[in-house]
Amino acid sequence: MTKASTASAPRAAASTELVAQWRELLDKHATVSCALEKELQHRHRIGLSEFETLDRLVDAACETYRMSDLAADIYLSQSALSRAVARLERDGLVSRSMCSDDRRAIFVCLTDKGRAVHADSARTHREILGQTL
Amino acid sequence: MTKASTASAPRAAASTELVAQWRELLDKHATVSCALEKELQHRHRIGLSEFETLDRLVDAACETYRMSDLAADIYLSQSALSRAVARLERDGLVSRSMCSDDRRAIFVCLTDKGRAVHADSARTHREILGQTL
């Protein structure tokens, strides 16, 4: 036991360092996400998932950006993304359309109102990133 | 419009840089979390939230670590943490006890089985951190 412990000491130190790095990443992710969620909700009544969705759509061409691309880009589960997009659609910020060639593919597109809300809330998003990153 | 755009060009560049940093953080967080979740499930039939809970409890003294401390340490919502702890308790990996002085405070403690499962799955956790961080 003692021998093994001595032999594996450098490995244990490396492992401690990895865990510290991982916890720092978790910490930063949580700090930035919480601050963004709070201020976006407070100032613009929009959630972080909804904002991140708009933030991807604003650079995307309509009729080329599928729900499945969006899910991969913003690291939401399909069900969490569906809920976010449903809320955005209900508020008139995005529209969804079915692809005529492939009815399983659903495209998402910003509306004019969505573009205006994004422009406004992006200022808050960038401001909070500047404070927390 | 042109004047304003020219004047705000450095600010726009700083903002682009912040967004790139934020997306990199999201990317890394998602990559590491997904890899951990997959391998912990595959090799040990334990989820990442459950593992992270054990990983905090293993260093904590019993009867001093409250559910509320745990929630703050692992960045889970109270409800997500309750679900994780309920699964761990069902599998006999942790036990919960009420504080005799303050019945609102609930303490969580590793069982011997929990300590063994943690020792085993921590090797996988550290290995995947080494590959992905």
Interface residues (C-beta under 8 A of the other chain):
Chain A: A14 S15 L18 V19 Q21 W22 L25 L26 D27 K28 H29 A30 V32 D55 I74 Y75 R126 L129 G130 L133
Chain B: A14 S15 L18 V19 Q21 W22 L25 L26 D27 K28 H29 A30 V32 D55 I74 Y75 R126 L129 G130 L133
